[in-house]
Amino acid sequence: MIDAVLREDIIALAHGAAGAILAVYGKDFGVERKSDASPLTEADLTSHLHIMDGLSRLTPDIPVLSEEAEQKVPPDIRRSWPRLWIVDPLDGTREFVKRNGEFSVNIALVEHGVAVYGVIQAPVSGVLWHGGPGAGAFRRESVEASDRAIAVRNALAPLRVAASRSHRDGRSEAFIEAMRAHAGDVEQLNLGSSLKFCRLAEGGLDMYPRFGPTCEWDTAAGQAILEGAGGQVVDPRGRPLRYNVRDTLLNGDFIAMGDFTQPWKAWADAAQEVAPRDR
């Protein structure tokens, strides 16, 4: 965990990164393509440099794993780190390019594989969420605002499920159809980036199923906040997501949820039955 002073320093760092992103957002910008064909902008790199500089000053003894790091650390070295920061300087670059506002700054502290604290900053709205398991979860409306405690909701009809705005697949659709068969009316919300975790944490959603690859920096901060609010993020077998414990930095399939008394396992099983060609 982190103390109150470092917590406020990390929150200030996220706000600063958001300001750097908005400076690019407000002008014409180019878009490059990385080796995996995902987009990269000046805002990604500016935010990355801002966060890396800040973390090197605040916690020089804790290594950082950032999406935009030029040199990737060999797995055997990074897996030896008991603590690390996992950072996505601009989560939702596709949404940034579309200028729809659904992107964020993600900073997470991981200890022995567990995301113990996370910050998610939404640059356009100025809202920030932070928290971690055992520490609670909070929403802060602006730089000057005070924290407001948030919590997941007990599932109510209609159930609300999040779907990725830019990444859709047959298994996610099968999961949602299984929800609908069980609960009747299901309200589906299309959202970008890790803001889905924040909506879950504050009781605005019930489920977020994701079948398909994500990276650890896409989920670590969101998982910490959601677990602080009383929710959980698990794979289809019910095992919580863990970080920096594998050679790959790709997550497997997962279901993020607020009320885990719902029959999510049956819905996940229905999704797994979708034929590979439909995935």
C-alpha positions as a Markdown table, in Angstrom:
| # | Residue | x | y | z |
|---|---|---|---|---|
| 1 | Met | 0.0 | 0.0 | 0.0 |
| 2 | Ile | 1.0 | 3.7 | -0.1 |
| 3 | Asp | 0.8 | 6.4 | 2.5 |
| 4 | Ala | -1.4 | 9.5 | 2.2 |
| 5 | Val | 1.5 | 11.8 | 1.1 |
| 6 | Leu | 2.5 | 9.5 | -1.8 |
| 7 | Arg | -1.1 | 8.9 | -2.7 |
| 8 | Glu | -1.6 | 12.7 | -3.2 |
| 9 | Asp | 1.6 | 12.9 | -5.2 |
| 10 | Ile | 0.5 | 10.2 | -7.5 |
| 11 | Ile | -2.9 | 11.8 | -8.0 |
| 12 | Ala | -1.2 | 15.1 | -8.8 |
| 13 | Leu | 1.0 | 13.3 | -11.3 |
| 14 | Ala | -2.0 | 11.8 | -13.0 |
| 15 | His | -3.6 | 15.3 | -13.2 |
| 16 | Gly | -0.4 | 16.6 | -14.7 |
| 17 | Ala | -0.4 | 13.9 | -17.3 |
| 18 | Ala | -4.0 | 14.7 | -18.1 |
| 19 | Gly | -3.0 | 18.3 | -18.8 |
| 20 | Ala | -0.2 | 17.2 | -21.1 |
| 21 | Ile | -2.7 | 15.0 | -23.0 |
| 22 | Leu | -5.2 | 17.9 | -23.3 |
| 23 | Ala | -2.6 | 20.2 | -24.7 |
| 24 | Val | -2.3 | 17.8 | -27.7 |
| 25 | Tyr | -6.0 | 17.0 | -27.8 |
| 26 | Gly | -6.7 | 20.6 | -28.5 |
| 27 | Lys | -4.7 | 20.8 | -31.7 |
| 28 | Asp | -4.1 | 18.9 | -34.9 |
| 29 | Phe | -2.0 | 15.8 | -34.2 |
| 30 | Gly | -0.5 | 13.0 | -36.2 |
| 31 | Val | -1.1 | 9.3 | -35.7 |
| 32 | Glu | 1.5 | 6.6 | -36.0 |
| 33 | Arg | 1.1 | 2.8 | -35.9 |
| 34 | Lys | 3.0 | 0.6 | -33.6 |
| 35 | Ser | 4.1 | -2.9 | -34.5 |
| 36 | Asp | 0.8 | -4.4 | -33.4 |
| 37 | Ala | -1.1 | -1.8 | -35.6 |
| 38 | Ser | -2.4 | 0.1 | -32.5 |
| 39 | Pro | -2.3 | 3.9 | -32.8 |
| 40 | Leu | 0.3 | 6.1 | -31.1 |
| 41 | Thr | 0.2 | 9.9 | -30.8 |
| 42 | Glu | 2.2 | 12.7 | -29.4 |
| 43 | Ala | -0.1 | 12.7 | -26.4 |
| 44 | Asp | 0.8 | 9.1 | -25.5 |
| 45 | Leu | 4.5 | 9.9 | -25.5 |
| 46 | Thr | 4.2 | 13.3 | -23.7 |
| 47 | Ser | 2.1 | 11.6 | -20.9 |
| 48 | His | 4.6 | 8.8 | -20.7 |
| 49 | Leu | 7.5 | 11.1 | -20.2 |
| 50 | His | 5.7 | 13.2 | -17.6 |
| 51 | Ile | 4.7 | 10.1 | -15.6 |
| 52 | Met | 8.1 | 8.4 | -15.8 |
| 53 | Asp | 9.9 | 11.6 | -14.7 |
| 54 | Gly | 7.5 | 12.0 | -11.8 |
| 55 | Leu | 7.8 | 8.4 | -10.6 |
| 56 | Ser | 11.5 | 8.4 | -10.8 |
| 57 | Arg | 11.6 | 11.4 | -8.4 |
| 58 | Leu | 8.8 | 10.1 | -6.1 |
| 59 | Thr | 9.8 | 6.4 | -5.8 |
| 60 | Pro | 13.2 | 5.9 | -7.4 |
| 61 | Asp | 13.4 | 2.4 | -5.8 |
| 62 | Ile | 10.2 | 1.1 | -7.5 |
| 63 | Pro | 10.6 | 0.1 | -11.2 |
| 64 | Val | 8.0 | 1.1 | -13.8 |
| 65 | Leu | 6.4 | -0.9 | -16.5 |
| 66 | Ser | 4.8 | 1.5 | -19.0 |
| 67 | Glu | 3.1 | 0.7 | -22.3 |
| 68 | Glu | 5.2 | 3.3 | -24.1 |
| 69 | Ala | 8.6 | 2.3 | -22.8 |
| 70 | Glu | 11.0 | 2.0 | -25.7 |
| 71 | Gln | 13.0 | -0.9 | -24.2 |
| 72 | Lys | 11.0 | -3.8 | -22.8 |
| 73 | Val | 12.4 | -5.4 | -19.7 |
| 74 | Pro | 13.2 | -9.2 | -20.1 |
| 75 | Pro | 10.6 | -11.3 | -18.3 |
| 76 | Asp | 13.0 | -13.0 | -15.9 |
| 77 | Ile | 14.2 | -9.6 | -14.7 |
| 78 | Arg | 10.8 | -7.9 | -14.2 |
| 79 | Arg | 9.3 | -11.0 | -12.6 |
| 80 | Ser | 11.9 | -10.6 | -9.8 |
| 81 | Trp | 10.5 | -7.2 | -8.9 |
| 82 | Pro | 8.3 | -7.5 | -5.7 |
| 83 | Arg | 6.8 | -4.0 | -6.3 |
| 84 | Leu | 6.3 | -2.1 | -9.5 |
| 85 | Trp | 4.3 | 0.6 | -11.1 |
| 86 | Ile | 2.2 | -0.4 | -14.1 |
| 87 | Val | 1.3 | 2.6 | -16.3 |
| 88 | Asp | -0.8 | 3.3 | -19.3 |
| 89 | Pro | 0.0 | 6.9 | -20.1 |
| 90 | Leu | -3.1 | 7.2 | -22.4 |
| 91 | Asp | -5.5 | 4.3 | -22.2 |
| 92 | Gly | -8.0 | 4.4 | -25.1 |
| 93 | Thr | -5.8 | 6.0 | -27.8 |
| 94 | Arg | -8.4 | 5.0 | -30.4 |
| 95 | Glu | -11.0 | 7.0 | -28.5 |
| 96 | Phe | -8.5 | 9.9 | -28.3 |
| 97 | Val | -8.1 | 9.8 | -32.0 |
| 98 | Lys | -11.9 | 9.8 | -32.5 |
| 99 | Arg | -12.1 | 12.8 | -30.0 |
| 100 | Asn | -15.0 | 11.2 | -28.1 |
| 101 | Gly | -13.4 | 11.9 | -24.7 |
| 102 | Glu | -13.4 | 8.2 | -23.5 |
| 103 | Phe | -9.7 | 7.9 | -22.7 |
| 104 | Ser | -7.8 | 8.0 | -19.4 |
| 105 | Val | -4.5 | 8.0 | -17.6 |
| 106 | Asn | -3.9 | 4.8 | -15.6 |
| 107 | Ile | -1.3 | 4.3 | -12.8 |
| 108 | Ala | -1.2 | 1.2 | -10.6 |
| 109 | Leu | 1.0 | -0.1 | -7.9 |
| 110 | Val | 1.5 | -3.8 | -7.9 |
| 111 | Glu | 2.9 | -5.8 | -5.0 |
| 112 | His | 3.7 | -9.5 | -5.4 |
| 113 | Gly | 1.3 | -9.8 | -8.4 |
| 114 | Val | -1.6 | -8.0 | -6.7 |
| 115 | Ala | -2.8 | -4.5 | -7.9 |
| 116 | Val | -2.9 | -2.8 | -4.5 |
| 117 | Tyr | -3.6 | 0.8 | -5.6 |
| 118 | Gly | -4.8 | 2.4 | -8.7 |
| 119 | Val | -5.5 | 5.9 | -10.1 |
| 120 | Ile | -7.6 | 6.5 | -13.3 |
| 121 | Gln | -7.8 | 10.1 | -14.5 |
| 122 | Ala | -10.3 | 11.2 | -17.3 |
| 123 | Pro | -8.6 | 14.2 | -18.9 |
| 124 | Val | -11.7 | 15.6 | -20.6 |
| 125 | Ser | -14.1 | 15.6 | -17.7 |
| 126 | Gly | -11.4 | 16.1 | -15.1 |
| 127 | Val | -12.8 | 13.4 | -12.9 |
| 128 | Leu | -10.3 | 11.0 | -11.1 |
| 129 | Trp | -11.0 | 7.7 | -9.4 |
| 130 | His | -8.5 | 6.0 | -7.0 |
| 131 | Gly | -8.4 | 3.3 | -4.4 |
| 132 | Gly | -7.4 | -0.3 | -3.7 |
| 133 | Pro | -8.4 | -3.5 | -2.0 |
| 134 | Gly | -8.9 | -2.9 | 1.7 |
| 135 | Ala | -8.5 | 0.8 | 1.3 |
| 136 | Gly | -11.8 | 1.8 | -0.3 |
| 137 | Ala | -12.4 | 3.6 | -3.6 |
| 138 | Phe | -13.1 | 7.2 | -4.2 |
| 139 | Arg | -14.2 | 9.7 | -6.9 |
| 140 | Arg | -12.7 | 13.2 | -7.1 |
| 141 | Glu | -14.5 | 15.6 | -9.4 |
| 142 | Ser | -11.5 | 18.0 | -10.0 |
| 143 | Val | -8.1 | 19.0 | -8.7 |
| 144 | Glu | -9.7 | 21.1 | -6.0 |
| 145 | Ala | -12.4 | 18.7 | -5.0 |
| 146 | Ser | -12.5 | 16.3 | -2.0 |
| 147 | Asp | -12.9 | 12.6 | -2.3 |
| 148 | Arg | -16.3 | 11.0 | -2.4 |
| 149 | Ala | -16.4 | 7.3 | -1.4 |
| 150 | Ile | -17.9 | 5.0 | -4.0 |
| 151 | Ala | -19.1 | 1.4 | -3.9 |
| 152 | Val | -20.5 | -1.2 | -6.3 |
| 153 | Arg | -24.2 | -1.8 | -6.3 |
| 154 | Asn | -26.2 | -4.9 | -5.7 |
| 155 | Ala | -27.5 | -6.0 | -9.1 |
| 156 | Leu | -30.9 | -4.4 | -10.0 |
| 157 | Ala | -33.1 | -4.8 | -13.0 |
| 158 | Pro | -32.3 | -4.0 | -15.7 |
| 159 | Leu | -28.8 | -5.4 | -15.4 |
| 160 | Arg | -26.2 | -3.0 | -16.9 |
| 161 | Val | -23.4 | -4.5 | -18.9 |
| 162 | Ala | -20.4 | -2.7 | -20.5 |
| 163 | Ala | -19.2 | -3.5 | -23.9 |
| 164 | Ser | -16.0 | -2.2 | -25.5 |
| 165 | Arg | -16.6 | 0.6 | -28.0 |
| 166 | Ser | -13.6 | -0.4 | -30.2 |
| 167 | His | -13.2 | -4.2 | -29.4 |
| 168 | Arg | -16.2 | -6.4 | -30.0 |
| 169 | Asp | -16.4 | -10.2 | -30.4 |
| 170 | Gly | -18.8 | -13.1 | -30.5 |
| 171 | Arg | -18.0 | -14.4 | -27.1 |
| 172 | Ser | -18.8 | -11.1 | -25.4 |
| 173 | Glu | -22.1 | -11.0 | -27.3 |
| 174 | Ala | -22.8 | -14.6 | -26.2 |
| 175 | Phe | -22.1 | -13.6 | -22.5 |
| 176 | Ile | -24.6 | -10.7 | -22.8 |
| 177 | Glu | -27.2 | -12.9 | -24.5 |
| 178 | Ala | -26.8 | -15.4 | -21.6 |
| 179 | Met | -27.3 | -12.5 | -19.2 |
| 180 | Arg | -30.5 | -11.5 | -21.0 |
| 181 | Ala | -31.8 | -15.1 | -21.0 |
| 182 | His | -31.4 | -15.2 | -17.2 |
| 183 | Ala | -32.4 | -11.6 | -16.2 |
| 184 | Gly | -34.7 | -10.5 | -19.0 |
| 185 | Asp | -34.0 | -6.8 | -19.7 |
| 186 | Val | -30.3 | -6.0 | -20.0 |
| 187 | Glu | -29.0 | -2.5 | -20.7 |
| 188 | Gln | -25.9 | -2.5 | -22.8 |
| 189 | Leu | -23.5 | 0.5 | -22.6 |
| 190 | Asn | -20.7 | 1.0 | -25.1 |
| 191 | Leu | -17.7 | 2.6 | -23.4 |
| 192 | Gly | -14.0 | 3.1 | -24.2 |
| 193 | Ser | -10.9 | 2.6 | -22.1 |
| 194 | Ser | -10.7 | 1.7 | -18.4 |
| 195 | Leu | -13.5 | 4.0 | -17.6 |
| 196 | Lys | -15.7 | 0.9 | -17.6 |
| 197 | Phe | -14.0 | -0.2 | -14.4 |
| 198 | Cys | -14.8 | 3.2 | -12.8 |
| 199 | Arg | -18.5 | 3.0 | -13.8 |
| 200 | Leu | -18.6 | -0.5 | -12.2 |
| 201 | Ala | -16.9 | 0.8 | -9.0 |
| 202 | Glu | -19.4 | 3.6 | -8.5 |
| 203 | Gly | -22.4 | 1.5 | -9.1 |
| 204 | Gly | -23.3 | 2.5 | -12.7 |
| 205 | Leu | -22.7 | -0.9 | -14.2 |
| 206 | Asp | -23.0 | -4.6 | -13.1 |
| 207 | Met | -20.8 | -6.5 | -15.5 |
| 208 | Tyr | -17.9 | -5.9 | -17.9 |
| 209 | Pro | -17.0 | -9.2 | -19.8 |
| 210 | Arg | -13.9 | -9.1 | -21.9 |
| 211 | Phe | -13.0 | -12.0 | -24.2 |
| 212 | Gly | -9.9 | -11.2 | -26.1 |
| 213 | Pro | -6.4 | -9.8 | -25.4 |
| 214 | Thr | -5.7 | -6.9 | -23.2 |
| 215 | Cys | -2.5 | -5.9 | -21.6 |
| 216 | Glu | -1.7 | -5.6 | -17.9 |
| 217 | Trp | -1.5 | -1.8 | -18.1 |
| 218 | Asp | -5.1 | -1.8 | -19.4 |
| 219 | Thr | -6.6 | -3.4 | -16.3 |
| 220 | Ala | -4.3 | -3.0 | -13.2 |
| 221 | Ala | -5.5 | 0.4 | -12.1 |
| 222 | Gly | -9.1 | -0.4 | -12.8 |
| 223 | Gln | -8.9 | -3.7 | -10.9 |
| 224 | Ala | -7.5 | -2.0 | -7.8 |
| 225 | Ile | -10.2 | 0.6 | -7.8 |
| 226 | Leu | -13.0 | -1.9 | -8.5 |
| 227 | Glu | -11.8 | -4.2 | -5.7 |
| 228 | Gly | -11.6 | -1.2 | -3.4 |
| 229 | Ala | -15.2 | -0.5 | -4.1 |
| 230 | Gly | -16.2 | -4.1 | -3.4 |
| 231 | Gly | -16.1 | -5.7 | -6.8 |
| 232 | Gln | -13.8 | -8.2 | -8.4 |
| 233 | Val | -12.0 | -9.1 | -11.7 |
| 234 | Val | -11.6 | -12.8 | -12.4 |
| 235 | Asp | -10.9 | -15.1 | -15.3 |
| 236 | Pro | -13.7 | -17.5 | -16.5 |
| 237 | Arg | -12.7 | -20.0 | -13.9 |
| 238 | Gly | -13.0 | -17.5 | -11.0 |
| 239 | Arg | -9.3 | -16.8 | -10.5 |
| 240 | Pro | -8.4 | -13.1 | -9.9 |
| 241 | Leu | -6.2 | -11.4 | -12.4 |
| 242 | Arg | -2.6 | -11.2 | -11.3 |
| 243 | Tyr | 0.3 | -9.0 | -12.7 |
| 244 | Asn | 3.9 | -9.4 | -13.6 |
| 245 | Val | 3.9 | -13.2 | -12.9 |
| 246 | Arg | 4.1 | -14.5 | -16.5 |
| 247 | Asp | 6.4 | -14.2 | -19.5 |
| 248 | Thr | 3.7 | -12.4 | -21.4 |
| 249 | Leu | 2.1 | -9.1 | -20.4 |
| 250 | Leu | -1.2 | -10.1 | -22.1 |
| 251 | Asn | -4.2 | -10.8 | -19.9 |
| 252 | Gly | -6.5 | -13.7 | -20.6 |
| 253 | Asp | -10.3 | -13.4 | -20.8 |
| 254 | Phe | -11.8 | -11.8 | -17.7 |
| 255 | Ile | -15.1 | -10.7 | -16.2 |
| 256 | Ala | -15.2 | -7.5 | -14.1 |
| 257 | Met | -18.2 | -7.3 | -11.8 |
| 258 | Gly | -19.8 | -5.5 | -9.0 |
| 259 | Asp | -22.2 | -8.1 | -7.6 |
| 260 | Phe | -20.5 | -11.5 | -7.8 |
| 261 | Thr | -23.6 | -13.3 | -6.4 |
| 262 | Gln | -25.0 | -13.1 | -10.0 |
| 263 | Pro | -24.6 | -16.4 | -12.0 |
| 264 | Trp | -21.7 | -15.0 | -14.0 |
| 265 | Lys | -20.0 | -18.4 | -14.3 |
| 266 | Ala | -22.8 | -19.8 | -16.4 |
| 267 | Trp | -22.7 | -16.7 | -18.6 |
| 268 | Ala | -19.0 | -17.1 | -19.0 |
| 269 | Asp | -19.4 | -20.8 | -19.9 |
| 270 | Ala | -21.9 | -19.8 | -22.6 |
| 271 | Ala | -19.4 | -17.4 | -24.0 |
| 272 | Gln | -16.7 | -20.1 | -24.1 |
| 273 | Glu | -19.0 | -22.3 | -26.2 |
| 274 | Val | -18.8 | -19.9 | -29.2 |
| 275 | Ala | -17.0 | -21.5 | -32.1 |
| 276 | Pro | -13.4 | -20.2 | -32.7 |
| 277 | Arg | -14.4 | -18.7 | -36.1 |
| 278 | Asp | -16.9 | -16.5 | -34.3 |
| 279 | Arg | -14.5 | -15.3 | -31.7 |
